[in-house]
Amino acid sequence: MKKLLLVGATLLAVGLSQPTNAEASTTESKVVSTQTESVALSEDDLVDMLKDVTSNYKAFMKQAVSDVFKTWTIKFNTEIDPDTFNRDNVYVVDEQGEKLMTVVKYKEGTNEGVIMAPGIGYEKGVNYTLVVTEDVKTTKGVALSQGVTMNFELSGDDSQQNDKDIHEYSKEELEDWIDKEEELTRLREYPIKNEFWDNLDEANENLRTRTGWNDEEVDRVFLQPSKEFMQLYFNRDYSTIGESFKEDIKYFFRHDHTYRGKEYDAFGELPNLFDALVQDTKEEKRISESIFVTDLSMVHQMHEGWNTNNRIRGTQYIRYTSGSHLPEELDLNKWYKRDVDVQLANYAGNNTITWETAMYVFDGVYELTSYEEVEK
């Protein structure tokens, strides 16, 4: 893979993955001059010594790509602050200057970041511009000495457009493809288990009125714990799972829990549950990816007789790429979805719970619909 290198006066380097020989937009060697020296520009690489300028962006030569879902890799010569590698500072715009819904992700420990194509891919004949602003900074707060732009255009057969199978989408690509508002609208139509309120909106409003909590408090107490649990529990990789998973997962448990037919009581057995989760993941060689679509409007209370609990409604997307203990109706390497209520409960602690837990801990996932295969 050829590299396009930018070396600034601060010695912060950026490398953009280039097309293959068949995609290269130039095949002849050229010479580019700066104010201080000349350097060779060939189809294999480009090195251009830049002045320490922050007001004007450096434009690289235009590239032709054939992949509708092209992923660009941006390489730095030092560790970057992940918070600055975001869609405000690294993005793609079209000919009208409109930002695309790309997925931007910094891979910590590699000094590399990626910017993935939007879910619908790129369109043939449109001139796109990849932008890296000078607001990208190192972990020591040193900014990129000069912003970078690079134009690129999709070439090739029109039949490539939108041909990517949904099951080949990465987790980030699928998350970008999901119509969140459509999901939330559908979720509001399901009935709720509450003897006093007729629908989700009424139950959500009543919970806020009864507690007196604002959005920030509802988010902290209910929404974030449910999202974090679903992220941790359903995104597992047998090759990396271990002690850190057990340390993280116990934050959501302080009450009896049944797992695969065995009950683990809160008086000393919960650590055995955490061990079992890790052991089973490794033995089954499980790799699963999951997305939980929800928001503050999905928080409500279930009320039946004396039984009252708080629930967070959402749509779960999941794909297993490895494993031997899948839900019965699921195949490997396919994305599925189901609608669920995640239940949280405020159980009292005991002196055997020596770790910090959420105010409302995990109490169960209740299916509203069965798994169904995701389709475009």
N, C-alpha and C positions, 0 to 999 in steps of 0.2 A: 504494500500500500504506500503510495507516494505521499509526501508531506509538504504542505505549504507553510513555511516558517516565517514568523514575524519576530524580530529581535529588537526591542526598544532600548533606550539608554539606561532604563532601570533593570535591564537584563531579565525582564518578564517576557517569556516566550509563549506564543500561541501557535499551535499547529492544527490545521484543518484537514481532515481526511479528504483525499482527492479521489476522483473517478479512476477507473481502470484505463489502460491505454486506449481501449476502444471508445471511451467516453471523453478523452482529453480533448480540450478545445484548441490546443496548439501542439504542433509536432516539430517545430523548428526552434533552435536555440536563438536567444535574443540577448541584448545587453541593455540593462536599465541603469541610468546614472542618477546619483544623488548629488548633493552639494559637495560631498567629501570624497566619494569614490564610486567606481563602477563594479557591478557584480554580475555574474552569469545567471541568466534565467533560462532554464531548459524545461522540457516536459517532465523531468523527474523532480525538480525542486526549484524553489525561489527563495533567495535570501536577500533581504533589503534592509540595510542599516538605517534606522529612523532617528530623527531628532526627538527630543523630549517635548512633544507638543500635545496639548490636551484639547485644543479647540477644534482641530480638524481631524476627521477620521481617515485612516489609510484604507484605500480601496484596492482589494486584490483583483486579479484577473477573473473574468466571468467564466463559470464552469457549466458544462452541459452534463446532465445526469439522466440515466435511463430508469432509475428506480422511483416509482410513484411514491413510495414511502421511505425515501432517502433519510437516513440518520447521519447527521454530521457529528464528528467527534472533535472537540476542542481541547488541545493539550497545552498545559502550562508547565513552566520549568520549576515551579515551587507550589507549595500547598496553598489552596484558595479557601477563603472564608465561604462555606457553603451558602450562608444566608445572602451573599451578594451575587451568587450564580443563580439568578432567578429570571422570570419572564419579563421583569422590568428592564433588566440589564442585558439579557441575551434573548433575541427574538428574530422572527422572520416576518417581513412585510411583503405585501403584493404590490402591483404596479400603482395602485391608488394610495399606497402608504398605510393600508389597514393591516394591523397585526393579526397573524394567524393564530389559531388555538393549538400551538405546538406544546409539546411536553419537554420541559427543561430539567435536567437532573445532573447534579455534580456527584461523581463517584469518589467518595472520600478514600484517601490512601493511595490513589492512583494519579493524582494531579490532572485528572481528565474530567470533562463534562460532556454531556451529549444533548443535542437538541433534535427531538424526534418529530417526524412529519405529523400534521393533523390527522385525525381519524379518517377523513375522506381522501387523504393523499394530496399530492400536488397536481395541478392541471397543466396539460400540455400547452405550450405557447405563451405562458404567462412568465414575465420576468420577475423573479423573486429576489429579495435581498436579505442576506443573513447579517445581523448586526450584533456586535459585541461592544458594549459601551465601556468607557473608562471608569465606570462605577464598580466594575468587578475588582475586588481587592484581595490581597493576600491575608493570611491569618494574622499578620502583624499590622494590617491596616494600610498597606502600601497599594495605591491604585494603579491600574494599568496605565502606562504612560501615554497611550494613544488608543482611541477607539478604532475598531476594525469593521469594515463592511466587505461583503463579497456577493456579487450577483450570480444567480444560477437559473437555469431554465430546464424544464423537463423536455426531453426529446424522445423519439421512439413512437411505437404504435399506440394509437388511441385506445386499443383494446386493453392496454395495461391498466388504465384508469379504473380505480375501484375494484380491481380484480382480487385483491388480497382477501383471503378467507378470514372471517371473523375469528376463527379459532387460532389463527396465526398471530393475532394481535398480542403485543406485550400487555402487561397489566397497565402500564402508563397510557398506551394507545387506546385500550378499551375504556379507561377512565375518561379520556378526552372524548371518545365517541358517544358515551352515555348521555342521553337527554335527561338531566337531573330533574328539571321542572315537570317533565312528562311523568317520570316515576313518582314524584311526590304527589302530583294531582291524582294519580291512580290510587296511591296508598290511602289518601284521605277518604276514598269511597268505601273502604272496608268498614263493617260495623265494629264497634268496640265492646268489650265486656265491662259495662258500667250501668248500674241500675238507675242512675240519676241523670246521665247525659246521653243524648241521642247520637252524637257523632264526635269525631276526633277533634274538630275545631273547638267545640264547646268544652270538651274535657281538658284540652290544652289551656284554654283561657281560665277555666276554674282552678287548675293547678297553680297557675301564676297568681290568681287572686287570693287563693287560700294561703299560699306560702309568703306572698308579698315579695317574691324574688323577681329581679329584673333579668334581662336576657343573659347577662354575664354570669349571674348566679345559677340560672337554669342550665347554662352551658357547662359550667364547672362541676355541678353536682350530678347531673344526669347525662347530658349529651356526650361530653368528652369521655367519661368512663366507659360508656357503652361502645363508642367508636374505637377507643384504644383496646378494649377487650377483644372485639371482633377482629381488629387488625392483628393482634398478637396471637390469638388462639387459632385463627384459620389461615394465617400465613406462616407455614412451617417448612423447614428444610432439614432433612435428616443429617446432612453433611455439616451443618453449622450449629444445630440446636444443642444446648447444654446448660451450664449453670446460670448463665445470664438470663435464659428463658425462664428458669425456675424463680429467679429473683424478681423478674418482672411480673409473672403471672400471679404470684401470691398476693399482689396488691389488690386483686379482685375477689379474694376468697377469705371469709371468716365464718362460714356456716357449713353444715353438712352438705355433701355433694355426691351424687351418684354418677359414676362414669363406667360405661360398658357393663352395667349390671352390678357393679360393686359399689357399696356405699362407704364413703370416707367421712367419718364424723369429725366435728370441729375440735374435739378434745384429744388432739395428738396425732390424728391420721391424715390431715391435709398435706403435710410434707410428702407422704407416700403417694398421694394423688399427683403431685408435681413431678415426682420421680417417674410415675407410670406414664405420664404424658410424654416425657422425653424418651423413655425406653421404647414405648410403642412407636413413636415417630421414627426412631433409628431402626428398629427391627423391621418395620414395614417399608423402610426406605421412602418415606412420604415426602413429597414436595408439593405444596399447595399454595396457590395465590388467591387472594380474595379482596373484594372491594365492598364496602358497606355504604350505601347511598341513603342519607338521612339529613335532617336539619332540626332546628329548634321547634318547628311546628309539629314534629312527630312525637314529642314528649307528652305523655298522658298518663292517667291513672286507671288501673283496672280495679273494679269494685263489684264483688259478688258476695252478698251476705256479710260475714265477718272478715272475709278475705280481701285485703286491699294491698296492691303493689303498684309500683311505678314501672311503666313500660316505654320503650323507645322503638317506634316503628321504622322499618327501612327495607330496602331491597338489597339482598346479598348476591354478588356475582362471585363465582368460584371456579377454579380450574385446577385439576390434579395433573401434574406432568410425570409423577412417579408415585408408586405406592400400591399396596396389596390389600388395603382395608377401606375401599371407597364405599360411599353410600350405594345401595344396590342399583339404582337407576343411572348411575354416572359412568362414563367412559373416560379413559385417560386422554389428555391433550384436547379437551373440549371445554369451552366456557358454558357454564350453566347459571341460572338465576332462580331465586325464590324470594317471596315476600315473607318477612318475619316480624315478630315483636320480641325485642330483647328485654327481659325482666330484670330489674334491679331491686334489691331489698335492703332495708336498714336493720340488719340483725345485730343484736347485742354481741359484744365480744366476750372472751373469757381469758383466763390467765395463761392458756396454752398458746394463744395467738400473740406471738412476740414481735410480729412484723407490722409495719404500717399498712393500712388498707384504705380504700376509698370509703367515703361516707355511706354510699349505697353500693353494695357489692353485687357481683353477678349471681343470678338465681335461675337462669334458664333462657333458652331460645325456643319460641313458640311459632310454629309454621302457620302462615296464612295461606300459602300455596305450596305445592310440591315443586321440586326442581324441574325446570324446563330448559331445553337447549337454546342458547342465545342465537338469534338470527338477525341478519341485516334488514 
